[in-house]
Amino acid sequence: MTQVDKCLPKAFENDRTLSDIAHLRNRSLEDLLRQVEFGESDLREKATKHARQRRQEERRKQAEYVQRLKHHEEQLSYQIMEGILQDQDIDEIVDSVVTDQLRKELTQKASAAKYKPNDLTVEDLQRSLQEYIDRGELHLEQGKIRITPKGARKLASQVLRKILKDLVDPQLGPHAVEEIGYGPWISPTSRKYEPGDDYAMIDFEKTLLNALERKSPSRSRLKLEPEHFEVYDEVHETKMVAGMIIDQSGSMSGEKFNAAIDTSLALAELIRREPDDSLKVYLFSHHVKEIAHYDIANAGVPQGFTDIKAALYAFRRETCNAKGDRQAYLITDSEPNTEDGKFVGFDKATAGVLHEALHYRNAGITLNLIMLDQSPKLRQLASVLARQNLGRVFFTCPARLGEVLVEDYLTYKKKMVKNSR
């Protein structure tokens, strides 16, 4: 058994039911039934088993109907014969013998005869989900299915197990365009500048005061010398506030959004094991919504345009007073085109994103953009971010998204712990 296997319960293996439901955009039993009927899954096998049991019960009931009908038919034949011998009208005899109960049973027999043995029903599906409902992993109300926090935790562990196993092969293939460092917390104290220090860490107030104190009375203009400069100390902590900022615009439907759901759950499970770390999850299209990190398993259908600036601002605003390291992971497959709920086009929206990225750098937030597409406009945005040292950019595919982010998080945490010593 591998180290990964020891970390996660064995019961989490080979159970795709919660994953199938998490990837279902419309959470009704009817829509889930349609998906199950056209694909191979654990849920289909379970529903088929219940359908088989239901058909056996229906055949048993049908056999009972047949026996009862035979009995009625024998009675009918006997009474008709008696009536004929007594010279009664045959129509009157039939009307008196074929009662409402007999007509009802004849109808039931006809309905059973029309039953198609391969059909799955909503009843079969609901019975196959009952074990999850009893364990508190699913909630069903008025035909709508919802994954509970307990169910999302189970699914998260399941997804994380798979990602960690895949990470045994180190050849992930992400391409980092630029790195901005490790997002240290800025100390209120400062020190003398040393060659190699980041210019973004300069304490301008103290630097200017030093220059003024040493200014020669004979000179009218202030001149900055290397010895005047001071920089803020960097306090590297192991505490992290991570943000999963997930594009929910129309282009993210299908495999891309499913990969984002799984990756968010895996990261939530990793961060849960670090008592000092926390995760904030945002969904955005033309508007932004923060959700509980395990509620990503119940995310709705992707739709709308793409307001990346507003999504980035939401995380920065909510973590402005947070201590420690702040990491934002923005997952998207489309270029920015919207601001404040209005479509403004790529050029104007990109300017807004770059302005917000500058705020990130000044606030000491590490910005990670994960691109699930390599369109010319997305490459243009990545290039500008790299030239201005405003963030890190990864180009990857949905199948490798979880591996890219989990590996980056684990690598980052390892460096944080090392720097804190």
DALINZI-V808043 format. One record per residue. N is the residue number from 1. RES is the residue in three letters. PHI is phi in whole degrees, 0 to 359 (none if undefined). PSI is psi in whole degrees, -180 to 180 (NA if undefined). OMEGA is omega as a letter, one per 40 degrees, with the letter a starting at -180 (* if undefined). Layout:
# DALINZI-V808043
n=<N N>
res=<RES RES>
phi=<PHI PHI>
psi=<PSI PSI>
omega=<OMEGA OMEGA>
This chain:
# DALINZI-V808043
n=<1 2 3 4 5 6 7 8 9 10 11 12 13 14 15 16 17 18 19 20 21 22 23 24 25 26 27 28 29 30 31 32 33 34 35 36 37 38 39 40 41 42 43 44 45 46 47 48 49 50 51 52 53 54 55 56 57 58 59 60 61 62 63 64 65 66 67 68 69 70 71 72 73 74 75 76 77 78 79 80 81 82 83 84 85 86 87 88 89 90 91 92 93 94 95 96 97 98 99 100 101 102 103 104 105 106 107 108 109 110 111 112 113 114 115 116 117 118 119 120 121 122 123 124 125 126 127 128 129 130 131 132 133 134 135 136 137 138 139 140 141 142 143 144 145 146 147 148 149 150 151 152 153 154 155 156 157 158 159 160 161 162 163 164 165 166 167 168 169 170 171 172 173 174 175 176 177 178 179 180 181 182 183 184 185 186 187 188 189 190 191 192 193 194 195 196 197 198 199 200 201 202 203 204 205 206 207 208 209 210 211 212 213 214 215 216 217 218 219 220 221 222 223 224 225 226 227 228 229 230 231 232 233 234 235 236 237 238 239 240 241 242 243 244 245 246 247 248 249 250 251 252 253 254 255 256 257 258 259 260 261 262 263 264 265 266 267 268 269 270 271 272 273 274 275 276 277 278 279 280 281 282 283 284 285 286 287 288 289 290 291 292 293 294 295 296 297 298 299 300 301 302 303 304 305 306 307 308 309 310 311 312 313 314 315 316 317 318 319 320 321 322 323 324 325 326 327 328 329 330 331 332 333 334 335 336 337 338 339 340 341 342 343 344 345 346 347 348 349 350 351 352 353 354 355 356 357 358 359 360 361 362 363 364 365 366 367 368 369 370 371 372 373 374 375 376 377 378 379 380 381 382 383 384 385 386 387 388 389 390 391 392 393 394 395 396 397 398 399 400 401 402 403 404 405 406 407 408 409 410 411 412 413 414 415 416 417 418 419 420 421>
res=<MET THR GLN VAL ASP LYS CYS LEU PRO LYS ALA PHE GLU ASN ASP ARG THR LEU SER ASP ILE ALA HIS LEU ARG ASN ARG SER LEU GLU ASP LEU LEU ARG GLN VAL GLU PHE GLY GLU SER ASP LEU ARG GLU LYS ALA THR LYS HIS ALA ARG GLN ARG ARG GLN GLU GLU ARG ARG LYS GLN ALA GLU TYR VAL GLN ARG LEU LYS HIS HIS GLU GLU GLN LEU SER TYR GLN ILE MET GLU GLY ILE LEU GLN ASP GLN ASP ILE ASP GLU ILE VAL ASP SER VAL VAL THR ASP GLN LEU ARG LYS GLU LEU THR GLN LYS ALA SER ALA ALA LYS TYR LYS PRO ASN ASP LEU THR VAL GLU ASP LEU GLN ARG SER LEU GLN GLU TYR ILE ASP ARG GLY GLU LEU HIS LEU GLU GLN GLY LYS ILE ARG ILE THR PRO LYS GLY ALA ARG LYS LEU ALA SER GLN VAL LEU ARG LYS ILE LEU LYS ASP LEU VAL ASP PRO GLN LEU GLY PRO HIS ALA VAL GLU GLU ILE GLY TYR GLY PRO TRP ILE SER PRO THR SER ARG LYS TYR GLU PRO GLY ASP ASP TYR ALA MET ILE ASP PHE GLU LYS THR LEU LEU ASN ALA LEU GLU ARG LYS SER PRO SER ARG SER ARG LEU LYS LEU GLU PRO GLU HIS PHE GLU VAL TYR ASP GLU VAL HIS GLU THR LYS MET VAL ALA GLY MET ILE ILE ASP GLN SER GLY SER MET SER GLY GLU LYS PHE ASN ALA ALA ILE ASP THR SER LEU ALA LEU ALA GLU LEU ILE ARG ARG GLU PRO ASP ASP SER LEU LYS VAL TYR LEU PHE SER HIS HIS VAL LYS GLU ILE ALA HIS TYR ASP ILE ALA ASN ALA GLY VAL PRO GLN GLY PHE THR ASP ILE LYS ALA ALA LEU TYR ALA PHE ARG ARG GLU THR CYS ASN ALA LYS GLY ASP ARG GLN ALA TYR LEU ILE THR ASP SER GLU PRO ASN THR GLU ASP GLY LYS PHE VAL GLY PHE ASP LYS ALA THR ALA GLY VAL LEU HIS GLU ALA LEU HIS TYR ARG ASN ALA GLY ILE THR LEU ASN LEU ILE MET LEU ASP GLN SER PRO LYS LEU ARG GLN LEU ALA SER VAL LEU ALA ARG GLN ASN LEU GLY ARG VAL PHE PHE THR CYS PRO ALA ARG LEU GLY GLU VAL LEU VAL GLU ASP TYR LEU THR TYR LYS LYS LYS MET VAL LYS ASN SER ARG>
phi=<none 281 299 297 299 291 282 236 300 295 296 281 285 57 244 266 300 297 295 301 288 298 269 272 282 255 270 267 299 297 289 295 298 296 293 295 295 248 208 271 198 301 295 297 297 294 295 296 298 293 296 296 296 296 294 297 295 293 294 296 295 296 296 296 300 298 298 293 293 299 297 297 296 296 296 298 298 296 291 295 296 298 294 297 297 268 65 271 288 298 299 293 296 297 298 282 267 281 279 300 298 294 299 297 290 296 294 298 295 294 296 296 293 275 296 265 296 266 288 259 241 301 298 299 295 296 295 288 270 299 297 288 294 296 277 81 266 229 234 237 215 53 78 254 255 223 278 281 305 296 294 294 298 297 297 300 296 295 295 297 304 295 297 295 294 294 287 300 272 284 277 278 89 287 239 282 279 200 243 247 105 237 51 290 281 275 281 290 267 228 215 294 294 235 307 101 293 289 299 294 265 294 271 295 297 292 297 294 296 299 294 294 296 256 290 285 301 280 255 275 252 278 239 273 249 307 288 284 286 230 233 291 291 257 254 278 244 271 285 226 248 259 234 263 246 251 294 241 285 304 289 272 298 80 302 296 289 299 295 294 299 298 295 298 295 297 294 298 291 296 292 301 278 254 300 269 269 215 230 242 240 233 251 216 220 274 218 242 222 271 230 298 299 276 282 300 294 245 297 274 286 300 192 96 267 232 251 290 301 296 294 296 298 300 291 297 296 286 244 298 255 286 268 96 272 241 236 251 249 259 249 209 231 221 286 294 211 224 220 53 80 243 287 238 89 294 300 292 295 295 301 294 296 296 296 291 297 295 299 301 298 294 273 77 264 280 258 244 257 253 265 263 209 238 294 305 289 293 295 296 298 299 296 295 300 292 298 265 54 254 168 256 232 240 254 210 244 304 295 251 301 300 295 299 287 294 297 297 297 294 297 298 297 298 291 298 296 296 289 280 278>
psi=<134 169 -36 -43 -35 -26 -25 142 144 -29 -14 -10 145 31 98 0 -50 -37 -43 -41 -40 -31 2 124 -38 118 35 155 -37 -42 -37 -38 -42 -39 -42 -38 -26 19 157 129 166 -38 -38 -41 -43 -44 -38 -38 -45 -35 -39 -42 -40 -41 -37 -42 -40 -38 -36 -45 -37 -38 -38 -42 -43 -44 -43 -38 -38 -40 -45 -40 -38 -42 -41 -46 -42 -46 -35 -42 -42 -41 -39 -43 -30 8 37 161 129 -41 -40 -36 -46 -44 -34 -25 -42 90 172 -39 -41 -42 -40 -42 -34 -39 -42 -38 -40 -41 -42 -34 -27 -7 133 118 -18 -4 138 146 166 -35 -43 -43 -45 -38 -35 -22 -9 -36 -35 -37 -43 -33 -5 20 -22 152 132 124 122 44 4 137 138 134 126 166 -37 -43 -38 -37 -44 -45 -40 -44 -37 -45 -43 -39 -47 -44 -44 -35 -41 -28 -4 -33 112 -8 81 -38 13 152 103 123 -41 147 146 13 -152 25 53 159 134 126 151 -14 157 170 175 142 139 145 132 -14 146 129 -27 -15 6 133 92 -36 -48 -37 -47 -37 -41 -42 -40 -41 -32 10 135 133 -24 -9 135 -25 147 130 127 127 157 -36 -13 -27 139 150 152 144 148 124 103 121 161 -8 137 139 109 147 123 113 104 125 125 25 170 -33 -13 7 156 -135 -39 -47 -36 -41 -38 -39 -50 -43 -42 -42 -43 -43 -38 -40 -39 -47 -31 -30 -8 104 -25 -12 157 158 133 136 132 138 138 148 -106 -5 167 140 127 137 161 141 -31 -11 -4 -25 -14 22 150 -170 129 137 161 -176 -167 106 84 -37 -47 -36 -44 -41 -38 -44 -42 -42 -43 -19 17 -29 9 138 152 -161 138 124 124 125 107 123 121 162 8 153 154 143 2 145 134 39 2 139 122 -4 168 -49 -50 -42 -37 -40 -40 -39 -44 -38 -42 -37 -35 -40 -39 -47 -44 -30 -4 24 130 122 119 116 121 111 123 15 157 44 155 -38 -37 -38 -36 -44 -44 -40 -43 -43 -40 -45 -35 7 48 1 175 143 133 133 124 -177 162 -37 -25 4 -49 -41 -42 -49 -40 -43 -42 -42 -47 -41 -44 -44 -39 -42 -37 -45 -42 -42 -24 -12 NA>
omega=<a i i a a a a a a a a a i i a a a i i a i a i a i a i i a a i i i i a a a i i i i a i i i a i i i i i i i a i i i i i i i i i i a i a i i i i a i i a a a a i i i a i i i i i i a i i i a a a a a a i i i i i a i i i i i i i a a a i a a a i a i i i a a i i i a a i i a i i a i i a i i i i a i i a i i i i i i i i i i i a i a a a i i a i i a a a i i a i a a i i i a i a i a i i i i a i i i i a i i i a a a i a a a i a i i a i a a a i i a a a a i i a i a a i a i i i i i i a i i i i i a i i a a i i i a a a a i a a a i i i i a a i i i i i i i a i a i a a a i a i a i i a i i i a i i i i a i i i i i a a a i i i a a i a a a a i a a i i a a a a a a i i a i a i i i a a i a a i a a i i i a i a a a a a a i i i i i i i i i i i a i a i i i a i i i a i i a i a a i i i i i a i i a a a i a i i a i i a i a a a a a a a a i i a i a i a a i i i a a a a a *>
